Amino acid sequence: MDTQRRLKEKKLTITPQRKAILDFLLSTKEHLTAEAIYFILKSRFPMLSKATVYNNLKTLAEKGCLQALHLGEGGVLYDWNPNDHPHLLCSKCGRVIDVKLSSPVHILSDECKIEKIELNLYGICKDCLEIIS
């Protein structure tokens, strides 16, 4: 899905800053902190302020355009994919990697309504395994 359509669907104003932030996240597919996103975009948009990046990321996450991952000591990382999905946190390099499950997880309950599922896996990523093997 392209940036403008994603913003329109969520009834968000398309500002140059908001579009630049979302375009960047969609192009990199990495999980980055607001600080990292700010420094990367600052080189392309010298007038961009840190507050603008932080505020837009917060709004984009709240509106479901992207996902804010709260992963403990590392702070908040932003994921271009707003859908609930599991992540692997590599204990060697610190990368966060999207994980595809081979079978969907189904939770059925008469006692509650599931609103969100978060699944974080901790281990060693493929790249780090190749280095230590």
N, CA and C atoms as a LAMMPS dump frame, in Angstrom:
ITEM: TIMESTEP
0
ITEM: NUMBER OF ATOMS
399
ITEM: BOX BOUNDS ff ff ff
-5.0000000000000000e+02 5.0000000000000000e+02
-5.0000000000000000e+02 5.0000000000000000e+02
-5.0000000000000000e+02 5.0000000000000000e+02
ITEM: ATOMS id mol type element x y z
1 1 1 N 0.847 -1.169 0
2 1 2 C 0 0 0
3 1 3 C 0.894 1.234 0
4 2 1 N 0.564 2.205 -0.813
5 2 2 C 1.397 3.399 -0.858
6 2 3 C 1.065 4.35 0.292
7 3 1 N 1.971 5.272 0.519
8 3 2 C 1.894 6.183 1.666
9 3 3 C 0.639 7.036 1.653
10 4 1 N 0.367 7.678 0.534
11 4 2 C -0.787 8.578 0.493
12 4 3 C -2.087 7.844 0.753
13 5 1 N -2.23 6.657 0.194
14 5 2 C -3.455 5.887 0.415
15 5 3 C -3.586 5.478 1.881
16 6 1 N -2.469 5.08 2.478
17 6 2 C -2.485 4.682 3.886
18 6 3 C -2.908 5.858 4.764
19 7 1 N -2.384 7.043 4.482
20 7 2 C -2.733 8.237 5.265
21 7 3 C -4.197 8.627 5.046
22 8 1 N -4.658 8.567 3.809
23 8 2 C -6.051 8.916 3.512
24 8 3 C -7.019 7.96 4.196
25 9 1 N -6.712 6.661 4.164
26 9 2 C -7.582 5.667 4.803
27 9 3 C -7.733 5.929 6.299
28 10 1 N -6.686 6.456 6.911
29 10 2 C -6.711 6.742 8.348
30 10 3 C -7.161 8.164 8.638
31 11 1 N -7.59 8.873 7.572
32 11 2 C -8.093 10.251 7.699
33 11 3 C -7.063 11.19 8.324
34 12 1 N -5.818 11.037 7.89
35 12 2 C -4.73 11.895 8.345
36 12 3 C -4.354 12.881 7.249
37 13 1 N -4.055 14.099 7.64
38 13 2 C -3.591 15.098 6.699
39 13 3 C -2.243 14.662 6.135
40 14 1 N -2.09 14.821 4.833
41 14 2 C -0.838 14.434 4.193
42 14 3 C 0.091 15.644 4.213
43 15 1 N 0.995 15.655 5.187
44 15 2 C 1.986 16.723 5.264
45 15 3 C 3.297 16.196 4.676
46 16 1 N 4.17 17.083 4.2
47 16 2 C 5.451 16.606 3.653
48 16 3 C 6.257 15.801 4.678
49 17 1 N 6.227 16.229 5.929
50 17 2 C 6.977 15.543 6.973
51 17 3 C 6.403 14.151 7.234
52 18 1 N 5.102 14.07 7.367
53 18 2 C 4.44 12.787 7.637
54 18 3 C 4.681 11.818 6.491
55 19 1 N 4.554 12.333 5.274
56 19 2 C 4.781 11.498 4.094
57 19 3 C 6.234 11.025 4.054
58 20 1 N 7.184 11.904 4.345
59 20 2 C 8.606 11.527 4.328
60 20 3 C 8.902 10.439 5.356
61 21 1 N 8.34 10.559 6.548
62 21 2 C 8.558 9.568 7.606
63 21 3 C 8 8.216 7.196
64 22 1 N 6.763 8.203 6.73
65 22 2 C 6.14 6.936 6.35
66 22 3 C 6.792 6.349 5.104
67 23 1 N 7.128 7.193 4.122
68 23 2 C 7.841 6.715 2.927
69 23 3 C 9.141 6.026 3.321
70 24 1 N 9.87 6.659 4.241
71 24 2 C 11.152 6.098 4.672
72 24 3 C 10.951 4.73 5.328
73 25 1 N 9.998 4.63 6.251
74 25 2 C 9.768 3.355 6.939
75 25 3 C 9.314 2.268 5.97
76 26 1 N 8.495 2.636 5.004
77 26 2 C 8.048 1.656 4.013
78 26 3 C 9.195 1.21 3.115
79 27 1 N 10.164 2.089 2.886
80 27 2 C 11.28 1.736 2.003
81 27 3 C 12.347 0.903 2.712
82 28 1 N 12.539 1.119 4.01
83 28 2 C 13.616 0.431 4.713
84 28 3 C 13.173 -0.896 5.306
85 29 1 N 11.947 -0.987 5.751
86 29 2 C 11.401 -2.182 6.39
87 29 3 C 12.184 -2.573 7.647
88 30 1 N 13.035 -1.682 8.15
89 30 2 C 13.772 -1.917 9.393
90 30 3 C 12.922 -1.455 10.574
91 31 1 N 13.293 -1.871 11.754
92 31 2 C 12.625 -1.459 12.988
93 31 3 C 13.568 -0.481 13.674
94 32 1 N 13.211 0.794 13.678
95 32 2 C 14.121 1.842 14.14
96 32 3 C 13.499 2.691 15.235
97 33 1 N 14.363 3.306 16.027
98 33 2 C 13.897 4.251 17.046
99 33 3 C 13.557 5.577 16.374
100 34 1 N 12.805 6.4 17.089
101 34 2 C 12.481 7.738 16.59
102 34 3 C 13.762 8.534 16.372
103 35 1 N 14.707 8.376 17.274
104 35 2 C 15.987 9.08 17.175
105 35 3 C 16.726 8.704 15.888
106 36 1 N 16.787 7.41 15.585
107 36 2 C 17.461 6.955 14.364
108 36 3 C 16.749 7.482 13.119
109 37 1 N 15.428 7.44 13.139
110 37 2 C 14.645 7.941 12.002
111 37 3 C 14.916 9.428 11.811
112 38 1 N 14.946 10.165 12.907
113 38 2 C 15.218 11.607 12.838
114 38 3 C 16.58 11.867 12.192
115 39 1 N 17.623 11.197 12.649
116 39 2 C 18.966 11.454 12.116
117 39 3 C 19.085 11.072 10.647
118 40 1 N 18.433 10.01 10.237
119 40 2 C 18.468 9.612 8.827
120 40 3 C 17.737 10.642 7.969
121 41 1 N 16.547 11.055 8.405
122 41 2 C 15.765 12.003 7.616
123 41 3 C 16.329 13.423 7.669
124 42 1 N 17.004 13.757 8.751
125 42 2 C 17.579 15.105 8.911
126 42 3 C 18.57 15.408 7.793
127 43 1 N 19.307 14.404 7.342
128 43 2 C 20.265 14.635 6.251
129 43 3 C 19.548 14.959 4.93
130 44 1 N 18.352 14.447 4.768
131 44 2 C 17.575 14.707 3.548
132 44 3 C 16.714 15.964 3.664
133 45 1 N 16.265 16.248 4.891
134 45 2 C 15.379 17.382 5.145
135 45 3 C 15.958 18.207 6.294
136 46 1 N 16.897 19.103 5.999
137 46 2 C 17.609 19.836 7.054
138 46 3 C 16.707 20.641 8.002
139 47 1 N 15.544 21.054 7.549
140 47 2 C 14.651 21.855 8.388
141 47 3 C 13.766 20.995 9.301
142 48 1 N 13.863 19.696 9.196
143 48 2 C 13.038 18.78 9.989
144 48 3 C 13.457 18.82 11.457
145 49 1 N 12.483 18.97 12.343
146 49 2 C 12.807 19.014 13.773
147 49 3 C 12.577 17.638 14.411
148 50 1 N 13.281 17.415 15.495
149 50 2 C 13.144 16.158 16.238
150 50 3 C 11.715 16.013 16.762
151 51 1 N 11.138 17.101 17.252
152 51 2 C 9.766 17.066 17.78
153 51 3 C 8.766 16.657 16.699
154 52 1 N 8.983 17.136 15.483
155 52 2 C 8.088 16.774 14.371
156 52 3 C 8.132 15.278 14.113
157 53 1 N 9.324 14.705 14.13
158 53 2 C 9.466 13.268 13.899
159 53 3 C 8.784 12.486 15.023
160 54 1 N 9.079 12.832 16.266
161 54 2 C 8.48 12.131 17.415
162 54 3 C 6.956 12.246 17.399
163 55 1 N 6.448 13.445 17.179
164 55 2 C 4.99 13.655 17.181
165 55 3 C 4.311 12.901 16.045
166 56 1 N 4.913 12.93 14.867
167 56 2 C 4.314 12.221 13.731
168 56 3 C 4.357 10.714 13.921
169 57 1 N 5.446 10.196 14.449
170 57 2 C 5.511 8.751 14.707
171 57 3 C 4.435 8.335 15.7
172 58 1 N 4.257 9.131 16.737
173 58 2 C 3.229 8.831 17.737
174 58 3 C 1.843 8.818 17.081
175 59 1 N 1.549 9.826 16.289
176 59 2 C 0.254 9.919 15.606
177 59 3 C 0.067 8.764 14.626
178 60 1 N 1.092 8.469 13.835
179 60 2 C 0.994 7.385 12.856
180 60 3 C 0.757 6.037 13.532
181 61 1 N 1.383 5.83 14.68
182 61 2 C 1.168 4.578 15.421
183 61 3 C -0.235 4.535 16.023
184 62 1 N -0.669 5.636 16.62
185 62 2 C -2.006 5.686 17.234
186 62 3 C -3.107 5.459 16.204
187 63 1 N -2.899 5.941 14.983
188 63 2 C -3.912 5.811 13.933
189 63 3 C -3.804 4.491 13.168
190 64 1 N -2.796 3.676 13.487
191 64 2 C -2.675 2.375 12.852
192 64 3 C -1.982 2.385 11.503
193 65 1 N -1.191 3.415 11.223
194 65 2 C -0.428 3.454 9.972
195 65 3 C 0.881 2.689 10.09
196 66 1 N 1.35 2.546 11.297
197 66 2 C 2.55 1.778 11.588
198 66 3 C 2.417 1.251 12.998
199 67 1 N 3.381 0.479 13.441
200 67 2 C 3.3 -0.153 14.752
201 67 3 C 4.447 0.321 15.635
202 68 1 N 4.126 0.662 16.866
203 68 2 C 5.144 1.005 17.861
204 68 3 C 5.418 -0.241 18.683
205 69 1 N 6.67 -0.672 18.687
206 69 2 C 7.062 -1.877 19.425
207 69 3 C 7.753 -1.462 20.712
208 70 1 N 7.185 -1.85 21.827
209 70 2 C 7.764 -1.545 23.135
210 70 3 C 8.507 -2.8 23.597
211 71 1 N 9.81 -2.787 23.399
212 71 2 C 10.583 -4.006 23.612
213 71 3 C 11.555 -3.891 24.776
214 72 1 N 11.133 -3.307 25.845
215 72 2 C 11.973 -3.247 27.038
216 72 3 C 12.986 -2.134 26.998
217 73 1 N 14.227 -2.455 27.341
218 73 2 C 15.273 -1.46 27.503
219 73 3 C 15.609 -0.702 26.224
220 74 1 N 15.35 -1.286 25.079
221 74 2 C 15.673 -0.645 23.811
222 74 3 C 14.777 0.523 23.46
223 75 1 N 13.768 0.782 24.265
224 75 2 C 12.839 1.86 23.951
225 75 3 C 11.826 1.422 22.925
226 76 1 N 11.266 2.389 22.224
227 76 2 C 10.233 2.117 21.23
228 76 3 C 10.872 2.038 19.849
229 77 1 N 10.534 0.981 19.134
230 77 2 C 10.953 0.84 17.745
231 77 3 C 9.709 0.953 16.881
232 78 1 N 9.863 1.485 15.686
233 78 2 C 8.726 1.657 14.792
234 78 3 C 8.826 0.693 13.626
235 79 1 N 7.702 0.033 13.358
236 79 2 C 7.598 -1.006 12.341
237 79 3 C 6.625 -0.522 11.278
238 80 1 N 7.021 -0.576 10.035
239 80 2 C 6.178 -0.131 8.929
240 80 3 C 4.892 -0.935 8.816
241 81 1 N 4.89 -2.174 9.327
242 81 2 C 3.732 -3.062 9.214
243 81 3 C 2.826 -2.878 10.437
244 82 1 N 1.649 -2.297 10.252
245 82 2 C 0.765 -2.041 11.393
246 82 3 C 0.017 -3.266 11.909
247 83 1 N 0.048 -4.362 11.163
248 83 2 C -0.679 -5.569 11.563
249 83 3 C 0.074 -6.317 12.653
250 84 1 N -0.684 -6.95 13.555
251 84 2 C -0.061 -7.761 14.601
252 84 3 C 0.726 -8.891 13.947
253 85 1 N 1.988 -9.015 14.329
254 85 2 C 2.836 -10.098 13.833
255 85 3 C 3.998 -10.281 14.803
256 86 1 N 4.558 -11.493 14.849
257 86 2 C 5.658 -11.751 15.787
258 86 3 C 6.99 -11.182 15.298
259 87 1 N 7.887 -10.98 16.249
260 87 2 C 9.227 -10.473 15.97
261 87 3 C 10.263 -11.341 16.669
262 88 1 N 11.429 -11.456 16.042
263 88 2 C 12.581 -12.098 16.665
264 88 3 C 13.551 -11 17.059
265 89 1 N 13.97 -11.002 18.325
266 89 2 C 14.976 -10.063 18.8
267 89 3 C 16.274 -10.827 18.947
268 90 1 N 17.267 -10.471 18.133
269 90 2 C 18.536 -11.201 18.145
270 90 3 C 19.37 -10.79 19.353
271 91 1 N 19.783 -11.775 20.129
272 91 2 C 20.563 -11.509 21.331
273 91 3 C 22.019 -11.175 21.017
274 92 1 N 22.458 -11.386 19.78
275 92 2 C 23.839 -11.082 19.391
276 92 3 C 23.98 -9.683 18.798
277 93 1 N 23.179 -9.387 17.754
278 93 2 C 23.336 -8.103 17.047
279 93 3 C 22.281 -7.066 17.432
280 94 1 N 21.221 -7.5 18.104
281 94 2 C 20.19 -6.567 18.539
282 94 3 C 19.123 -6.249 17.504
283 95 1 N 19.241 -6.823 16.308
284 95 2 C 18.234 -6.556 15.273
285 95 3 C 16.879 -7.117 15.673
286 96 1 N 15.845 -6.496 15.134
287 96 2 C 14.478 -6.979 15.306
288 96 3 C 14.007 -7.387 13.917
289 97 1 N 13.547 -8.616 13.803
290 97 2 C 13.197 -9.183 12.509
291 97 3 C 11.756 -9.666 12.541
292 98 1 N 11.001 -9.336 11.492
293 98 2 C 9.638 -9.852 11.375
294 98 3 C 9.697 -11.357 11.171
295 99 1 N 8.779 -12.072 11.816
296 99 2 C 8.715 -13.523 11.722
297 99 3 C 7.374 -13.896 11.107
298 100 1 N 7.423 -14.809 10.152
299 100 2 C 6.182 -15.326 9.563
300 100 3 C 5.923 -16.69 10.179
301 101 1 N 4.741 -16.844 10.733
302 101 2 C 4.363 -18.136 11.303
303 101 3 C 3.856 -19.036 10.185
304 102 1 N 4.186 -20.309 10.257
305 102 2 C 3.753 -21.239 9.219
306 102 3 C 2.27 -21.567 9.341
307 103 1 N 1.731 -21.401 10.516
308 103 2 C 0.295 -21.617 10.675
309 103 3 C -0.271 -20.494 11.529
310 104 1 N -1.457 -20.023 11.202
311 104 2 C -2.032 -18.925 11.976
312 104 3 C -2.359 -19.349 13.405
313 105 1 N -2.266 -18.393 14.284
314 105 2 C -2.599 -18.642 15.685
315 105 3 C -4.061 -18.266 15.872
316 106 1 N -4.843 -19.192 16.389
317 106 2 C -6.263 -18.922 16.632
318 106 3 C -6.52 -18.987 18.134
319 107 1 N -7.123 -17.944 18.634
320 107 2 C -7.496 -17.928 20.043
321 107 3 C -9.012 -17.778 20.101
322 108 1 N -9.645 -18.757 20.668
323 108 2 C -11.095 -18.732 20.805
324 108 3 C -11.435 -18.693 22.283
325 109 1 N -12.31 -17.785 22.635
326 109 2 C -12.696 -17.702 24.037
327 109 3 C -14.084 -17.117 24.142
328 110 1 N -14.881 -17.696 25.033
329 110 2 C -16.205 -17.154 25.312
330 110 3 C -16.131 -16.132 26.437
331 111 1 N -14.97 -16.032 27.081
332 111 2 C -14.845 -15.201 28.267
333 111 3 C -14.247 -13.824 28.011
334 112 1 N -13.675 -13.617 26.826
335 112 2 C -13.05 -12.319 26.565
336 112 3 C -12.989 -12.059 25.07
337 113 1 N -12.642 -10.83 24.747
338 113 2 C -12.452 -10.44 23.352
339 113 3 C -10.978 -10.078 23.188
340 114 1 N -10.274 -10.791 22.328
341 114 2 C -8.865 -10.517 22.074
342 114 3 C -8.776 -9.278 21.185
343 115 1 N -8.061 -8.25 21.639
344 115 2 C -7.916 -7.025 20.868
345 115 3 C -6.557 -6.905 20.197
346 116 1 N -5.562 -7.52 20.773
347 116 2 C -4.22 -7.419 20.22
348 116 3 C -3.396 -8.607 20.695
349 117 1 N -2.56 -9.099 19.801
350 117 2 C -1.65 -10.184 20.156
351 117 3 C -0.233 -9.687 19.911
352 118 1 N 0.627 -9.825 20.907
353 118 2 C 2.04 -9.488 20.757
354 118 3 C 2.854 -10.733 21.055
355 119 1 N 3.724 -11.081 20.134
356 119 2 C 4.578 -12.237 20.33
357 119 3 C 5.997 -11.845 19.963
358 120 1 N 6.882 -11.877 20.934
359 120 2 C 8.288 -11.587 20.699
360 120 3 C 9.1 -12.834 20.999
361 121 1 N 9.912 -13.197 20.055
362 121 2 C 10.784 -14.346 20.196
363 121 3 C 12.203 -13.826 20.427
364 122 1 N 12.946 -14.486 21.287
365 122 2 C 14.307 -14.072 21.591
366 122 3 C 15.249 -15.184 21.194
367 123 1 N 16.285 -14.848 20.432
368 123 2 C 17.221 -15.856 19.977
369 123 3 C 18.325 -15.224 19.162
370 124 1 N 18.87 -15.979 18.22
371 124 2 C 19.968 -15.518 17.385
372 124 3 C 19.52 -15.545 15.929
373 125 1 N 19.703 -14.43 15.237
374 125 2 C 19.259 -14.335 13.843
375 125 3 C 20.162 -15.17 12.929
376 126 1 N 19.697 -15.403 11.723
377 126 2 C 20.389 -16.23 10.742
378 126 3 C 21.793 -15.686 10.445
379 127 1 N 21.91 -14.357 10.291
380 127 2 C 23.216 -13.762 9.982
381 127 3 C 24.223 -14.015 11.098
382 128 1 N 23.801 -13.86 12.345
383 128 2 C 24.699 -14.087 13.476
384 128 3 C 25.051 -15.565 13.616
385 129 1 N 24.104 -16.441 13.305
386 129 2 C 24.389 -17.88 13.363
387 129 3 C 25.486 -18.269 12.371
388 130 1 N 25.466 -17.631 11.194
389 130 2 C 26.499 -17.927 10.187
390 130 3 C 27.875 -17.492 10.681
391 131 1 N 27.927 -16.395 11.408
392 131 2 C 29.205 -15.866 11.91
393 131 3 C 29.788 -16.78 12.992
394 132 1 N 28.918 -17.282 13.881
395 132 2 C 29.426 -18.088 15.002
396 132 3 C 29.574 -19.569 14.657
397 133 1 N 29.106 -19.958 13.472
398 133 2 C 29.215 -21.376 13.083
399 133 3 C 30.561 -21.693 12.494
